[in-house]
Amino acid sequence: MANKENFAAAALPSVERLVGSDALLPFCEAFGRPFVTDAAREIIARARTRLLAGDDIGSQALVAQVGAHIETLMSPSLVPLFNLTGTVLHTNLGRAPLPPEAVAAMAAVAVAPANLEYDLSAGKRGERDDHVESWLCRLTGAEAALVVNNNAAAVLLLLNSLALRKNVAVSRGELVEIGGAFRLPDIMARAGCKLVEIGTTNRTHGRDFTAALEDGARLILKVHPSNYHVEGFTAEVETAELAALAQAAGQPLAVDLGSGSLIDLARFGLPSEPTVAETLKAGADLVTFSGDKLLGGPQAGIIVGKRELIQRIRRNPMKRALRLDKITLAALAAVLRLYANPERLAQRLPTLRLLTRSEQDIRALAERLQPHLAEHLKGVAEVAVMACMSQIGSGALPVESLPSVALAITSLANKRQQGGTLKRLAAAFRALPQPVIGRISDGVMLLDLRCLEDEDGFRAQIGRLNIDGL
C-alpha cells in the first residue's frame, strides 16, 4: 500500500508547479496566491485518491480542475431564483420580495455611514428604532413600537421583559409549532416564564382565563394560529373579551398575530385577516408580528402597543442582542412609507401584487410560455397549461388558497421510470443560471406561474436546460 501511495505522489505535479502555471496566474492576481495554493492542495489530494483507484490524470486536467474549484468556491451560495412552487411567502425561499424603494434605501445606507443611532437635529446619540417607530404608530394606532430581528425574537423579548419567573396564560388550542421546530412552550421556557395552559385544544372560555388570573397569572398571551385551522365543536375567547378580563385583573394582554397584516385584505379580494390596528383597538396592550410576511418587508419582528410596556421591553439587555442593522431598518422604513397610499399598494408592494394577481393574467402568461418549453422538452416530456391552486404561505391564512395556473410537465418515460425522470428534470431546473423551483405532485411537475414576473428572464434560459440523459 505504501508503494502505491509513493507512486501516486510521484505521478502528480507539485503544488508549487501547479500554482505557477500560466493558466492559474489570473486566479492568483484576483484572489491571492495563498488561496490558490490551498485550492491546489485540495485538488491534488483528490487526484491522489483517484490515482490509487487506477484513474489516469494529466497536469492540464489538474490545472483546469483547480480553476473550476476556485470558481465554485468564489460563487455566492445565496442566489436569486424563480419561485414557481405556488407558495407566495415561501420561508425556505426568503418570503417577501422587496419593492424597488426598499432596495434603493438599503443600497444607499450600505455604502456610506448613516445616522443609525444619531439624532441629526439634536446633534447627539439617538435611538435606532426611531427610524420606523413613528410610521408603525401611524399605521397601527399604537402609542409606541420597537423592532427586533424576527417575530420569534419579538415574542421571546416580550415574555422575558414582562413575565420573567411569572405565570403566563395561553389557550391550549394556541400552543403552536411552526417551521424550524419553533414551539411556543419552548420559547416560553427560554424566556424564563411559566406556561399556564388554559381550556382544551378545541374549546377555551373566558372563565378559564379568569381562573388563571385569580391563581396568579401575570400575563395573557393570545396567539393567532399558524399553519393550521381548528374546525367543528370549537370556542375561543375574542381579543375584546380577553382585554376586559386582563384589565379587570390589572394584567397586560399580548397578542401574537404572526403574519401581521397592516391593512384589511378584503379590500383586495383576499380572505380577511385581523389587522394590527383592529387588535389594538379591541384592547390588546401589545401586539407582535412579522415584517416579512403579509406586511411585505424584510425579516423583522415588530412589537407595538402601550408606551409604558414598550419602554420596559426596550430596557431589557436582550434587546441589544436582537436589534436590527441599518440595512434592514432602511428597507423596513421604505416599505412602511408605501402604506401611506393604500390605493396604490397592490401595484407597488410585490407581495400584495403577487397575491392579487388574476387567474386570467397568469393563464395568459402560461399560454405564452408553453410552446417554448414544450419545444425544448420535445421527446422527453409533455407540457400543458393546467389550473392549480397557490397558497399564501408562512402561516398566513393557512387554509386559504388562490386560483392559479401552472405549466404541467409529464414525463414520456414508461410508468416505472416517470418518477425518476421528473426528479432529474427538477434537478436540471435547479441547475439553471437562475434556478427554477417548482413542485412535483401526483406524477406531474408543476411550475406555478403566480410568482413569475420576469417572463423574459425565464424564457431566455429555457434553452440552457440540460435534458441529456433524461
Secondary structure as UniProt FT lines:
FT   HELIX           2..11
FT   HELIX           15..19
FT   HELIX           22..24
FT   HELIX           25..31
FT   HELIX           33..52
FT   TURN            53..54
FT   HELIX           59..74
FT   STRAND          82..83
FT   HELIX           91..93
FT   HELIX           100..110
FT   TURN            116..117
FT   STRAND          118..119
FT   TURN            120..123
FT   STRAND          124..125
FT   TURN            128..129
FT   HELIX           130..140
FT   STRAND          144..148
FT   HELIX           151..162
FT   TURN            164..165
FT   STRAND          167..171
FT   HELIX           172..174
FT   STRAND          177..178
FT   HELIX           179..181
FT   STRAND          182..183
FT   HELIX           184..191
FT   STRAND          194..198
FT   HELIX           206..214
FT   TURN            215..216
FT   STRAND          217..223
FT   HELIX           239..249
FT   STRAND          253..258
FT   HELIX           265..268
FT   HELIX           276..281
FT   TURN            282..283
FT   STRAND          286..290
FT   TURN            294..295
FT   STRAND          301..305
FT   HELIX           307..314
FT   HELIX           318..322
FT   HELIX           326..338
FT   TURN            339..340
FT   HELIX           342..344
FT   HELIX           345..348
FT   HELIX           350..355
FT   HELIX           359..376
FT   TURN            377..380
FT   STRAND          381..393
FT   TURN            394..395
FT   STRAND          396..411
FT   HELIX           415..430
FT   STRAND          436..437
FT   STRAND          439..441
FT   TURN            442..443
FT   STRAND          444..448
FT   HELIX           449..451
FT   HELIX           455..462
FT   TURN            463..464
FT   TURN            468..469
//
